[in-house]
Amino acid sequence: MRKTLLAILFAGAIFTAKAQYGTMDQILTRLEERSGVNQNLESVNIDNKKFVFIKDEADHTERDFIIIKGNKATYVEVFDDKATGKSTSNVFSGDIIRKKNIISLRADMLENKRVPIPLTKTLLLTKQDNILYLIDVNTKTRWIDEAAISAIKSKNKSKK
């Protein structure tokens, strides 16, 4: 009798542990998808996409754009000086290589002149709430798809 009771208890513990593992695995999978690590976005087309990053500092605002057309890319930096109101920009051009969700950007031309040290970025393509993002692997900055910004703005205007 005692052995049967212990066997039933042991079997129940195994089933409970398996159920908890399944739930924990689902939670970890969702967290990985949110952080962009465990997503399969190979089929997502990024051709003719523009990604935007805006950084607001005390003395200036920096707006950066990555424009992707095929395997070519344009990287634009726009600096708005808050004191004078003047804007300056740098336009880099180069190419990209995409392997699964990783995009490597190498811009070796600054306004049609070759630069000695190319601007390079390694970006992770991720999707959250149907919005595409590029996350810089080194700095963790997030670049948002400009089409999503436009859609959000138009949705907010229609609510007013």
C-alpha positions as CSV (number, residue, x, y, z in Angstrom):
1,M,0.0,0.0,0.0
2,R,2.8,2.4,1.0
3,K,4.7,1.8,-2.3
4,T,1.6,2.4,-4.3
5,L,0.9,5.7,-2.5
6,L,4.5,6.8,-3.0
7,A,4.4,5.8,-6.7
8,I,1.2,7.9,-7.2
9,L,2.7,10.8,-5.4
10,F,5.9,10.6,-7.5
11,A,3.9,10.4,-10.7
12,G,1.8,13.4,-9.6
13,A,4.9,15.4,-8.9
14,I,6.4,14.7,-12.3
15,F,3.1,15.8,-14.1
16,T,3.1,19.0,-12.0
17,A,6.7,19.8,-12.8
18,K,6.1,19.1,-16.5
19,A,3.1,21.5,-16.4
20,Q,5.1,24.2,-14.7
21,Y,7.9,23.7,-17.2
22,G,5.5,24.2,-20.1
23,T,4.1,27.4,-18.6
24,M,7.6,28.7,-17.8
25,D,8.7,27.9,-21.3
26,Q,5.8,29.8,-22.8
27,I,6.6,32.8,-20.6
28,L,10.3,32.8,-21.6
29,T,9.4,32.5,-25.3
30,R,7.1,35.6,-25.0
31,L,9.8,37.5,-23.2
32,E,12.4,36.6,-25.9
33,E,10.0,37.7,-28.6
34,R,9.4,41.0,-26.9
35,S,13.1,41.7,-26.7
36,G,13.5,40.7,-30.3
37,V,15.7,37.7,-29.7
38,N,13.5,34.8,-30.7
39,Q,11.7,36.1,-33.8
40,N,11.7,34.7,-37.3
41,L,11.5,37.8,-39.6
42,E,13.3,36.5,-42.6
43,S,10.2,36.9,-44.7
44,V,9.7,40.6,-43.7
45,N,10.6,42.9,-46.6
46,I,12.6,45.9,-45.5
47,D,13.2,47.2,-49.1
48,N,12.3,50.9,-49.4
49,K,11.9,51.2,-45.6
50,K,13.0,54.3,-43.6
51,F,13.9,53.9,-39.9
52,V,14.1,56.9,-37.6
53,F,15.9,57.6,-34.3
54,I,15.4,60.9,-32.4
55,K,17.5,62.0,-29.5
56,D,16.8,65.1,-27.6
57,E,19.7,66.7,-25.8
58,A,19.9,69.9,-23.7
59,D,21.5,72.0,-26.5
60,H,20.5,70.1,-29.7
61,T,18.1,67.6,-31.2
62,E,19.6,64.8,-33.2
63,R,17.5,63.0,-35.9
64,D,19.0,60.0,-37.6
65,F,17.5,58.1,-40.5
66,I,18.4,54.8,-42.2
67,I,16.9,54.4,-45.6
68,I,17.2,51.0,-47.2
69,K,16.8,50.3,-50.9
70,G,17.7,46.8,-51.9
71,N,21.2,46.2,-50.6
72,K,22.1,49.9,-50.6
73,A,21.5,52.1,-47.6
74,T,21.6,55.8,-46.8
75,Y,22.4,57.0,-43.3
76,V,21.4,60.6,-42.6
77,E,22.3,62.6,-39.4
78,V,20.4,65.9,-38.8
79,F,21.5,68.1,-35.9
80,D,19.1,71.0,-34.8
81,D,20.9,73.5,-32.6
82,K,18.4,74.8,-30.0
83,A,20.3,78.0,-29.4
84,T,20.6,79.2,-33.0
85,G,17.8,77.2,-34.7
86,K,20.2,76.1,-37.4
87,S,20.3,72.6,-38.8
88,T,23.3,70.7,-40.1
89,S,23.3,67.3,-41.7
90,N,25.6,64.5,-42.8
91,V,24.6,62.1,-45.5
92,F,26.4,58.8,-45.6
93,S,25.8,56.1,-48.2
94,G,26.9,52.5,-48.4
95,D,25.5,49.0,-48.4
96,I,23.8,46.5,-46.1
97,I,24.1,42.8,-45.6
98,R,21.1,40.9,-44.1
99,K,21.4,37.5,-42.5
100,K,18.1,36.4,-40.9
101,N,17.3,39.2,-38.4
102,I,20.7,40.8,-38.3
103,I,21.4,43.8,-40.6
104,S,25.0,45.1,-41.0
105,L,25.3,48.6,-42.3
106,R,28.6,49.9,-43.7
107,A,28.5,53.5,-45.0
108,D,31.8,54.4,-46.6
109,M,30.8,57.5,-48.5
110,L,30.1,60.9,-46.9
111,E,28.3,63.2,-49.4
112,N,29.8,61.2,-52.3
113,K,33.4,61.3,-50.9
114,R,35.0,58.2,-49.6
115,V,35.8,58.3,-45.9
116,P,38.9,56.6,-44.4
117,I,36.9,54.9,-41.6
118,P,33.4,53.8,-42.7
119,L,30.5,54.2,-40.4
120,T,29.3,50.8,-39.4
121,K,26.3,49.6,-37.5
122,T,25.0,46.1,-36.6
123,L,21.3,46.1,-36.2
124,L,18.7,43.6,-35.0
125,L,15.4,43.6,-36.8
126,T,12.5,43.1,-34.4
127,K,8.8,43.5,-34.5
128,Q,6.6,44.5,-31.6
129,D,2.8,45.2,-31.8
130,N,3.1,45.1,-35.7
131,I,5.8,47.8,-35.7
132,L,9.2,47.1,-37.1
133,Y,12.3,48.3,-35.1
134,L,16.0,48.1,-35.7
135,I,17.9,47.8,-32.4
136,D,21.6,48.8,-32.5
137,V,23.4,45.7,-31.0
138,N,26.2,47.9,-29.5
139,T,24.3,50.9,-28.1
140,K,20.8,49.4,-27.7
141,T,19.2,52.4,-29.4
142,R,15.9,51.7,-31.2
143,W,15.1,52.8,-34.7
144,I,11.4,52.8,-35.5
145,D,9.8,52.3,-38.9
146,E,8.7,55.7,-40.2
147,A,5.5,54.3,-41.7
148,A,4.5,53.3,-38.1
149,I,5.1,56.8,-36.9
150,S,2.9,58.2,-39.7
151,A,0.2,55.7,-38.9
152,I,0.2,56.5,-35.2
153,K,0.0,60.3,-36.0
154,S,-2.9,59.8,-38.4
155,K,-4.7,57.6,-35.9
156,N,-4.3,60.3,-33.2
157,K,-5.5,63.0,-35.5
158,S,-8.6,61.0,-36.3
159,K,-9.4,60.6,-32.6
160,K,-9.4,64.4,-32.1
